[in-house]
Amino acid sequence: MRQKIVAGNWKMNKNYEDGLTLAKDVIEGLTVDHCTVVLGTPFIHLKAVSEIVKNVENVYSSAQNCSSEPEGAYTGEVSAEMIKSSGADYIIIGHSEWRAYFNEADEVLAKKIDLTLQNNLIPILCCGETLEERETEQHFTTVKRQINNALFHLSEDQLKNIVIAYEPVWAIGTGKTATPEQAQEMHQHIRSLISDRFGDGIADDLSILYGGSCKPSNATELFSQKDLDGGLIGGASLNASDFIEIIANLKDY
C-alpha cells in the first residue's frame, strides 16, 4: 500500500509566534489515522514545530529547501545536516519557485537529493511544467527530464525513500487547478517513468502528491484519482481549518 500524505508548504509566511500557533491549531484539530501529515515551515519555525509534532502520531515537520553543499563558506545557506539536527523529517526539494526565481538546475537538485538521503531525511521532489510547456505539448517531456536528472542516479533502495510532488506551474498561486483527469494523466506518466527505470514494485509503492491550488472545494475530486496519493498544499495550508478539511478529504481514498 502506498503511503497517503498531505504536506503543507507555508512558503515565506507567518512570523515566529503565528507559525507556532498555526502548527498547534492544526494538531488540535486533527483526527489522523489514515494518512501522514507534514508541516513544511520556514527555517525559523523548524526546530520549534519539530518539537511540537515529535510525539504526535503521523505528523512530521519539513524544511522547504536545503543547500546543495554539505557545509562550508556559503553564507545564508542551511545544510541538510543542520535540518536533520532540528528534528525535521522531510525536505521539499525543487519547488517551482526555486526553479523559476533562482534558476535551480536539475543537476543541483540531484545533489540536494543525495544530501537529504545521506542525512536520513525524506525528500519531496517537486516537478511540473509551465503554461507554455503545457500549451506546446511539452509537459510530458519536461517532467520526464526533471525526474530523470534528479532521481535516476539513485539505487532502488534509495528510491524507496523518495516522495514526488507534481505541481503544474501554471496552477500554483493562480487559482487555476489541473482537472482531475489532467492530474491523473501526469501522475500515471510519472509512475510509468519510475516503473521503466526501477520496476513495477518500486513504482507501485511510490507516493505521488498533487500540488497546485488544491483546496477544500476540489480536494475530494482530485484525491479520487487512482494515482494521486495526497497533496502538497500551499495557500490552503496557512488556514488550519482548510488544511484539516483537505486532510479529511483523503480519508476515503
Long-range contacts (C-beta under 8 A, 24 or more apart in sequence): 2-204, 2-205, 2-206, 2-207, 2-229, 3-35, 3-36, 3-207, 3-229, 4-34, 4-35, 4-36, 4-207, 4-229, 4-230, 4-250, 4-253, 5-35, 5-36, 5-37, 5-38, 5-163, 5-207, 5-209, 5-229, 5-230, 6-35, 6-36, 6-37, 6-38, 6-209, 6-230, 6-231, 6-233, 6-243, 6-246, 6-247, 6-250, 7-37, 7-38, 7-39, 7-40, 7-62, 7-90, 7-92, 7-124, 7-165, 7-209, 7-230, 7-231, 7-232, 7-233, 8-37, 8-38, 8-39, 8-40, 8-233, 8-237, 8-238, 8-243, 9-40, 9-64, 9-92, 9-95, 9-211, 9-232, 9-233, 9-234, 9-237, 10-39, 10-40, 10-41, 10-42, 10-45, 10-64, 10-237, 10-238, 11-42, 11-64, 11-97, 11-234, 12-42, 13-42, 13-238, 14-41, 14-42, 14-45, 14-238, 16-44, 16-45, 16-48, 19-44, 19-45, 19-48, 19-49, 20-45, 20-48, 20-49, 20-52, 22-238, 22-240, 23-48, 23-49, 23-52, 23-53, 24-52, 25-240, 26-240, 26-243, 26-244, 27-52, 27-53, 27-56, 27-59, 29-240, 29-241, 29-244, 30-56, 30-59, 30-244, 30-247, 31-248, 32-57, 32-58, 32-59, 32-247, 33-57, 33-58, 34-250, 34-251, 35-230, 35-247, 35-250, 35-251, 36-60, 36-230, 37-247, 38-62, 38-89, 38-90, 38-124, 39-237, 40-64, 40-90, 40-92, 40-124, 40-232, 40-237, 43-78, 46-83, 46-86, 46-87, 46-88, 47-86, 47-87, 50-86, 50-87, 50-88, 51-87, 54-87, 60-88, 60-89, 60-90, 61-86, 61-87, 61-88, 61-89, 61-90, 62-88, 62-89, 62-90, 62-91, 62-92, 62-124, 63-88, 63-90, 63-91, 63-92, 64-91, 64-92, 64-95, 65-91, 65-92, 65-93, 65-95, 65-98, 65-112, 66-91, 66-93, 66-112, 66-115, 66-116, 67-112, 67-115, 68-108, 68-109, 68-111, 68-112, 68-115, 69-111, 69-115, 70-115, 79-115, 80-112, 80-115, 80-116, 80-118, 80-119, 80-121, 81-115, 81-119, 83-119, 83-121, 84-119, 84-120, 84-121, 88-121, 89-121, 89-122, 90-121, 90-122, 90-123, 90-124, 90-163, 91-116, 91-121, 91-122, 91-123, 91-124, 92-123, 92-124, 92-126, 92-165, 92-232, 93-123, 93-124, 93-125, 93-126, 93-150, 94-125, 94-126, 94-127, 94-146, 94-150, 95-126, 95-167, 96-126, 96-128, 96-167, 96-169, 96-172, 97-172, 100-169, 106-145, 106-146, 106-149, 106-150, 107-149, 109-149, 109-150, 110-149, 110-150, 110-151, 110-153, 113-150, 113-151, 113-154, 113-162, 117-154, 117-158, 117-161, 122-161, 122-162, 122-163, 123-161, 123-162, 123-163, 124-163, 124-164, 124-165, 124-209, 124-232, 125-150, 125-151, 125-162, 125-163, 125-164, 125-165, 126-164, 126-165, 126-166, 126-167, 126-211, 126-232, 127-164, 127-165, 127-166, 127-167, 127-190, 128-166, 128-167, 128-168, 128-169, 128-211, 128-212, 129-168, 129-169, 129-170, 130-169, 130-170, 131-169, 131-170, 134-168, 134-170, 139-168, 139-186, 140-186, 140-189, 143-186, 143-189, 143-190, 143-193, 144-189, 144-193, 147-190, 147-193, 147-194, 148-193, 151-194, 152-197, 156-198, 156-199, 156-202, 159-194, 159-198, 159-202, 159-206, 160-202, 160-205, 162-206, 163-206, 163-207, 163-208, 163-209, 164-190, 164-206, 164-207, 164-208, 164-209, 165-208, 165-209, 165-210, 165-211, 165-232, 166-190, 166-208, 166-209, 166-210, 166-211, 166-212, 167-210, 167-211, 167-212, 167-232, 168-212, 171-212, 171-213, 172-211, 172-212, 172-213, 172-234, 173-213, 173-234, 173-235, 174-213, 175-213, 176-212, 176-213, 177-212, 177-213, 177-214, 177-218, 177-222, 178-210, 178-212, 180-221, 180-222, 180-224, 180-225, 181-225, 183-210, 183-212, 183-222, 183-225, 183-228, 184-225, 184-226, 184-227, 184-228, 187-225, 187-227, 187-228, 188-226, 188-227, 190-227, 191-227, 214-246, 215-242, 215-246, 216-242, 216-245, 216-246, 216-249, 219-245, 219-246, 219-249, 219-250, 220-249, 223-249, 223-250, 223-253, 224-253, 228-253
